[in-house]
Amino acid sequence: MYFGEDVFVLGTPPFQVIELEGVKIAGIPFEPIQGGELLRRIQALREVFTPNKKSILMCHGELLDAFYTRADLGLEGEARYMPFKLSYFEGLAVDYVLGGHFHSKFDIRRLGNGGYFVYPGSPVSITRAETGQRKANLFEVGDPPGEFPLNTFHFEEITIALDPLRNESPVETVRGHFERLHPKATAILTVKGYINSEQINMTEPEIVTRINEMARGRYDENHYPFSFRDISRILDNDLFIGFTTKARESGCTEEEMGRLQDITIRAMMQADL
């Protein structure tokens, strides 16, 4: 396929090398190889990369030195994906190794020779595990890699724990989070905790309806976000009132009171009081 005169496809095994403006750039395309075979493939670049010229290596594989979960890999599946270690690059006069495969975050590691290994993450969110504004690796040859934020689609986790003991509107609380949401982001929204419907003068269904009207199209509708419950009947319960009164009289701090009330509310809701 022809992509234009200024596009070079480094896709022929074992590797291809081009030189642009005095910088050598090599690419190792993916193959189902690992271990000694992959190590020999990488180390063969000793014949190409020399200390007197800056060099960049691009390879798409799984860095075993890093801790990632399967969710970080995008959609490539469960099998090992051309796995390598940083030690595979020892003795190689390479300044930058630009890696692909792990999607979730921007990650920089130093090579033993002083160079850099970089996973930039996916430029757009492909799965829900890839949250936060996406980034690219933008750098001047000779300088450290740099994170460059991208104005692209991404998922953003928004988790809101409603507190019935605070005088706040659940709808306005959610609205505040969405006003700060990046315009290209889709929220993975979770609204949990408790409400006092009598105090805020809104029922659970009314809150859900108003949030849906306000945030429609801006959160992932494949993820049902609402798990909050009404506790107005518990706050008026004599047992709860007696417990909180004694806790305050015992000298509990506000932080301790908050934890005790939360535990009591959860316990009483489970007991359906």
C-alpha positions, 0 to 999 in steps of 0.5 A, a space after each residue: 500500500 502507498 501512503 505517500 512519499 514521506 511515509 516509511 513502513 518498517 515492516 519486513 522481518 527481521 528488521 528494517 532501518 532508515 536514516 533521517 536527518 542523521 538519525 537511524 530508525 529501525 523497526 522490529 515488526 511483530 512476530 510470534 517469537 520470544 526468548 532467545 530468538 527474539 533476543 538474537 533479533 534485537 541484538 542483531 541491531 549492534 551491526 546497525 546502531 553505532 554510538 556516533 549517531 542517535 538511534 530509535 528502535 520501534 517494536 510492538 511487544 510485552 515488556 516483562 519488567 513492567 507490571 500490567 494486567 490483561 486489561 492494560 493490553 487492549 484487545 490483543 488477547 491473552 497470549 504472550 505478545 513478543 515478550 522481552 526484557 530491558 536487559 535484551 537491549 544491553 550493549 545496544 547503542 540505542 537512544 530510544 525504544 518506542 514500544 507498543 502493546 500496553 495501552 493504559 498509561 504513559 510509562 518511561 523506563 531508563 535503559 542500562 546505557 542511559 537511553 529510554 524505553 517508552 510506552 505512550 499508551 493508546 492515543 484514544 481509549 479503545 477499552 474502558 480500562 484506558 481511562 484519563 486523557 490520552 498522551 503521545 510521546 513528543 521529544 527532541 532527539 537528544 532530550 528525554 521523552 515527554 508527555 504530550 496531552 491529546 485532544 482525543 476521545 477517552 474514558 474518564 472514571 467519575 465515582 460519586 459517593 453521596 452523603 445523606 448527612 450533608 446538605 447537598 443536591 445529588 443532581 448538582 453534585 453530578 453536574 459539577 463533575 460533568 462541567 469539569 469533564 474533558 469535552 472529548 471524554 465519556 464518563 464511566 459514571 458511578 453514583 453510590 452512597 445514600 440520600 435523604 429524600 425528605 431533606 432534598 425533596 427528591 425521590 430516587 427515581 426523580 434523581 435518576 431521571 434528572 441525572 440522565 437528562 443532564 448527562 445523556 450522551 456523556 456517560 457510558 450507558 453500557 455501565 449502569 451507574 446508580 446504586 445509591 439508596 434512600 435512608 430518610 427512614 433510618 435517620 429518623 429511627 430512634 436507635 440511630 438517633 440514640 447511637 449518634 447522640 451517645 457517640 457525640 457525648 463520648 467525644 468522637 471527632 467529626 471524622 470518627 463520627 462520619 465513619 461510625 455513622 456510615 457503618 451504622 447506616 450500612 448495618 441498619 439498611 442491611 437489617 432493613 430497619 
